[in-house]
Amino acid sequence: MPPPALGRVLLVEDDDAHASLITFCLEQQPLVGHVDRVLTSLEAMAVLDTAPLPDLVLVDINAPRYDGFDLIRQVRQRPLARRIPMIIVSTSIDEKDVQRAYAMGANAYLAKPLGLAALEDMMGATVRYWLGHRRWLR
C-alpha cells in the first residue's frame, strides 16, 4: 500500500502568537503537508466551501465575529464538510465550554498547554491520530 498523501490542516486562530506556535508545531509533523491559517470563522467557512477541503480543522473558540462553536455547528450542517474532524484548541478549561463544544459537534477539545514542548507533544498526538486515520473518516 502506498504511503498516505500528506494532510491539509486549517487553523482558525486570531491570536498571532498562538497561531505561530501552533503552525510551527504542525509543520514539524511528517503527516502534515500544508497548514492554512485564517483569523475568523467567516474566513474558515470560505475555505470550507471550496476544494480541496482540509483533512483537519483546529479551531479557537474565541474567534472574532462569531465563535468557534458557531463555526462547528455550521460545518456539521454542510454535506461536503461535515465529516472533517473539528478540534477545539483553547485556553479555556471551563467545563461549560467543553460540553458546548461536544454538543455542537466537535471531535475533540484540547486545552492549550503552557510551554512549547507540551504543545509539540499535543499537536503531534493530534496529527498522528486524526491524519493517520483519515482514510476511514471520509
Backbone hydrogen bonds, N-H to C=O, Kabsch-Sander energy under -0.5 kcal/mol:
donor,donor_aa,acceptor,acceptor_aa,energy
7,G,31,L,-3.6
9,V,34,H,-2.8
10,L,56,L,-2.6
11,L,9,V,-0.5
11,L,36,D,-3.3
12,V,10,L,-0.5
12,V,58,L,-3.1
13,E,11,L,-0.8
13,E,38,V,-2.2
16,D,14,D,-0.7
19,A,15,D,-2.8
20,S,16,D,-2.5
21,L,17,A,-2.1
22,I,18,H,-2.7
23,T,19,A,-2.7
24,F,20,S,-2.3
25,C,21,L,-2.3
26,L,22,I,-2.6
27,E,23,T,-2.6
28,Q,24,F,-0.7
28,Q,25,C,-0.7
29,Q,26,L,-1.8
32,V,29,Q,-1.5
33,G,7,G,-2.9
33,G,31,L,-0.6
34,H,7,G,-1.7
36,D,9,V,-3.0
38,V,11,L,-2.7
41,S,64,P,-0.8
41,S,66,Y,-0.5
44,A,40,T,-1.8
45,M,41,S,-2.3
46,A,42,L,-1.5
47,V,43,E,-1.8
48,L,44,A,-2.5
49,D,45,M,-0.7
49,D,46,A,-0.6
50,T,47,V,-1.4
55,D,8,R,-2.7
56,L,8,R,-1.3
57,V,85,P,-2.4
58,L,10,L,-3.0
59,V,87,I,-3.1
60,D,12,V,-2.2
63,A,60,D,-0.9
66,Y,64,P,-1.8
68,G,61,I,-1.1
71,L,67,D,-1.9
72,I,68,G,-2.3
73,R,69,F,-2.4
74,Q,70,D,-2.5
75,V,71,L,-2.6
76,R,72,I,-2.4
77,Q,74,Q,-1.0
78,R,75,V,-1.8
82,R,78,R,-2.0
84,I,81,A,-1.9
87,I,57,V,-3.1
87,I,85,P,-0.6
88,I,86,M,-0.5
88,I,108,A,-2.5
89,V,59,V,-2.8
90,S,110,L,-2.5
97,D,94,D,-0.6
98,V,94,D,-1.9
99,Q,95,E,-2.6
100,R,96,K,-2.4
101,A,97,D,-2.5
102,Y,98,V,-2.0
103,A,99,Q,-2.3
104,M,100,R,-2.0
105,G,101,A,-0.8
105,G,102,Y,-0.6
106,A,101,A,-2.6
107,N,86,M,-3.0
108,A,86,M,-1.0
110,L,88,I,-3.1
112,K,90,S,-3.4
119,L,115,G,-1.8
120,E,116,L,-2.9
121,D,117,A,-2.3
122,M,118,A,-2.4
123,M,119,L,-2.8
124,G,120,E,-2.5
125,A,121,D,-2.4
126,T,122,M,-2.3
127,V,123,M,-2.8
128,R,124,G,-2.6
129,Y,125,A,-2.1
130,W,126,T,-2.7
131,L,127,V,-2.2
132,G,127,V,-1.0
132,G,128,R,-0.6
133,H,129,Y,-1.0
134,R,131,L,-0.7
136,W,133,H,-1.8
137,L,134,R,-1.1
138,R,134,R,-0.9
